[in-house]
Amino acid sequence: MNRTFSTDMVILGGGIAGLWLLNRLRQRGFDAVLLEKSTLGGGQTIASQGIIHGGLKYALNGVLSPASSAIAAMPERWRLCLQGQGDVDLRGCRVLSPHYFMWSSGGYRSRLKTFLGSKALRGRIDALSEREYPDFFRNHEISGALYQLSDFVLDTPSLLMLLAQPHRDRILRIDADTVQTHVTEDGKLDCLTLQSHGRTVNLRAQRFVLCAGEGNGPLLQQLGIAQPEMQTRPLHMLVARVAHALPAYVHCIGDSFGMTPRLTVTSHPDPTSDGNSWIWYIGGEIAESGVQRSPEEQQAEGLRQLGAAFPWVDFSSAQWDSFFINRAEPRLPNLQRPDNAYVSAKQNLLITWPTKLTLTPDLSDSVCDELDRQQVQPQAAPAANAEDSTTLSSCFDFPEVAQPRWEHLFTGA
Ligand SMILES: Cc1cc2nc3c(=O)[nH]c(=O)nc-3n(C[C@H](O)[C@H](O)[C@H](O)COP(=O)(O)OP(=O)(O)OC[C@H]3O[C@@H](n4cnc5c(N)ncnc54)[C@H](O)[C@@H]3O)c2cc1C
């Protein structure tokens, strides 16, 4: 038997963007449902380094553009959420490091870039004296300057869990391959038809919000929407299990003309250890240029660069892994990188990319502003079925929360 449900908002995609938005919309009294095709956060979000950053990466030339200054407010905004005083309640979310550091480990040009960045971000970045070095750097002779940024690092699995848990009955795992979209002649998305446990479910909504990351591309194609277009930027990320008791959280600024840190290092709990080793997760320029390298070449390059940057760490017994992943964003002219969260309205659709984990609160603001502008008000009773008393959530499973790649990597499990 076919069942038909009506709701206020349908969100497609359960990464950070969709989950945050689900929280915000329900706070505003909307009946909202999130559809996830796989695991929650299993796209870019679980692959992210979890850095809530304040824009340094965009200020290494000494200029903080008006667009990139939107990001500068984000660390404080997230901190309020962690204290239970922000737009969503993130109390209990695990903070891996309350600070992030920047190190001009190289020569003249790297020192110049960090100096210019520090000027652009005046007040939000502190040059540290040796006495103030974090434990990882203490008692080691390092050249160049070390700065403490306003940035910090979150554990993404605990973040995803906290955002999903209160809304278990509104988060549905769907079979994306069988979803049918019904579009009216004037381009309005009238209904989604979903298959689950042998049932056919029709889902109608006032608005549909695309938060599917890289999945937005195929969805736009299926809906016949040519603009906006999506662009992807490939990365070849490095993972190393390092037998060193102290975690590293640092951008190493290189000597190249490029404005991306040479190495961006975060450390994550090692599921196989009692605290004497960490999972180092490494992005930055090495991950961008690494798309040209094979996994073996990338891992050898990682060992070479990390060994040179941190001679006091013994990498001889490190276990390595690397993988390719895309960042998904709206396509901008000249293949520029977008600075801000992106929301575009088309008929009853909102098409979104946060472009950075950090900018998720900004994305939800833009969606809420757009709904206000369109004067969309809560209307639906909790996703009611017109024919009988079946609830929407009883027709679908709850998707699992994604786990980081290394959770089972070095355990042999
Ligand atoms: C390697 C890497 C490191 C990063 N590090 C950082 C960082 O440290 N700090 C920072 O601010 N940003 C970082 N980013 C960027 C950040 O991770 C992303 O901008 C953000 O996670 C995007 O979130 P999202 O919810 O839009 O997409 P995703 O997390 O990709 O989620 C999209 C979800 O939609 C689902 N989906 C796809 N298609 C469909 C469909 N048809 N129907 C239903 N569901 C669908 C997917 O399964 C997925 O769960 C990083 C990105 C990468 C790749």
The ligand as a MOL file (V3000), in Angstrom:
LIG
                    3D

  0  0  0     0  0            999 V3000
M  V30 BEGIN CTAB
M  V30 COUNTS 53 58 0 0 0
M  V30 BEGIN ATOM
M  V30 1 C 39.6790 15.9450 3.8430 0
M  V30 2 C 38.8280 17.1130 4.2860 0
M  V30 3 C 39.1890 17.8350 5.4090 0
M  V30 4 C 38.4000 18.9220 5.8200 0
M  V30 5 N 38.7400 19.5800 6.9680 0
M  V30 6 C 37.9810 20.6140 7.3750 0
M  V30 7 C 38.2870 21.2870 8.6070 0
M  V30 8 O 39.1960 20.9070 9.3430 0
M  V30 9 N 37.5200 22.3660 8.9430 0
M  V30 10 C 36.4870 22.7980 8.1520 0
M  V30 11 O 35.8750 23.7950 8.5100 0
M  V30 12 N 36.1470 22.1450 7.0220 0
M  V30 13 C 36.8480 21.0720 6.6250 0
M  V30 14 N 36.5090 20.3850 5.4890 0
M  V30 15 C 35.2880 20.7580 4.7620 0
M  V30 16 C 34.0670 20.1460 5.4550 0
M  V30 17 O 34.3450 18.8170 5.8210 0
M  V30 18 C 32.8620 20.1780 4.5250 0
M  V30 19 O 32.6640 21.4860 4.0320 0
M  V30 20 C 31.5920 19.7520 5.2570 0
M  V30 21 O 31.8060 18.5810 6.0170 0
M  V30 22 C 30.4980 19.5070 4.2400 0
M  V30 23 O 29.3670 19.0400 4.9390 0
M  V30 24 P 28.0690 18.5930 4.1640 0
M  V30 25 O 27.0840 18.2050 5.2000 0
M  V30 26 O 27.6840 19.6240 3.1650 0
M  V30 27 O 28.5100 17.3540 3.2710 0
M  V30 28 P 28.8660 15.8480 3.6470 0
M  V30 29 O 29.5310 15.7340 4.9520 0
M  V30 30 O 29.5940 15.3090 2.4780 0
M  V30 31 O 27.4530 15.1600 3.8090 0
M  V30 32 C 26.5940 14.9080 2.7290 0
M  V30 33 C 25.6970 13.7480 3.1090 0
M  V30 34 O 24.7010 13.6100 2.0990 0
M  V30 35 C 24.5010 12.2290 1.8520 0
M  V30 36 N 23.9090 12.1030 0.5150 0
M  V30 37 C 24.5430 12.2260 -0.6820 0
M  V30 38 N 23.6460 12.0760 -1.6770 0
M  V30 39 C 22.4220 11.8600 -1.1010 0
M  V30 40 C 21.1200 11.6440 -1.6110 0
M  V30 41 N 20.8810 11.6090 -2.9210 0
M  V30 42 N 20.1090 11.4620 -0.7330 0
M  V30 43 C 20.3420 11.4820 0.6180 0
M  V30 44 N 21.5720 11.6780 1.1480 0
M  V30 45 C 22.6070 11.8860 0.2980 0
M  V30 46 C 25.8700 11.6180 2.0120 0
M  V30 47 O 25.8090 10.2300 2.2660 0
M  V30 48 C 26.4350 12.4150 3.1850 0
M  V30 49 O 26.1390 11.7940 4.4270 0
M  V30 50 C 37.2570 19.2900 5.0690 0
M  V30 51 C 36.8920 18.5400 3.9450 0
M  V30 52 C 37.6580 17.4490 3.5580 0
M  V30 53 C 37.2330 16.6430 2.3740 0
M  V30 END ATOM
M  V30 BEGIN BOND
M  V30 1 1 1 2
M  V30 2 1 2 3
M  V30 3 2 2 52
M  V30 4 2 3 4
M  V30 5 1 4 5
M  V30 6 1 4 50
M  V30 7 2 5 6
M  V30 8 1 6 7
M  V30 9 1 6 13
M  V30 10 2 7 8
M  V30 11 1 7 9
M  V30 12 1 9 10
M  V30 13 2 10 11
M  V30 14 1 10 12
M  V30 15 2 12 13
M  V30 16 1 13 14
M  V30 17 1 14 15
M  V30 18 1 14 50
M  V30 19 1 15 16
M  V30 20 1 16 17
M  V30 21 1 16 18
M  V30 22 1 18 19
M  V30 23 1 18 20
M  V30 24 1 20 21
M  V30 25 1 20 22
M  V30 26 1 22 23
M  V30 27 1 23 24
M  V30 28 2 24 25
M  V30 29 1 24 26
M  V30 30 1 24 27
M  V30 31 1 27 28
M  V30 32 2 28 29
M  V30 33 1 28 30
M  V30 34 1 28 31
M  V30 35 1 31 32
M  V30 36 1 32 33
M  V30 37 1 33 34
M  V30 38 1 33 48
M  V30 39 1 34 35
M  V30 40 1 35 36
M  V30 41 1 35 46
M  V30 42 1 36 37
M  V30 43 1 36 45
M  V30 44 2 37 38
M  V30 45 1 38 39
M  V30 46 1 39 40
M  V30 47 2 39 45
M  V30 48 1 40 41
M  V30 49 2 40 42
M  V30 50 1 42 43
M  V30 51 2 43 44
M  V30 52 1 44 45
M  V30 53 1 46 47
M  V30 54 1 46 48
M  V30 55 1 48 49
M  V30 56 2 50 51
M  V30 57 1 51 52
M  V30 58 1 52 53
M  V30 END BOND
M  V30 END CTAB
M  END
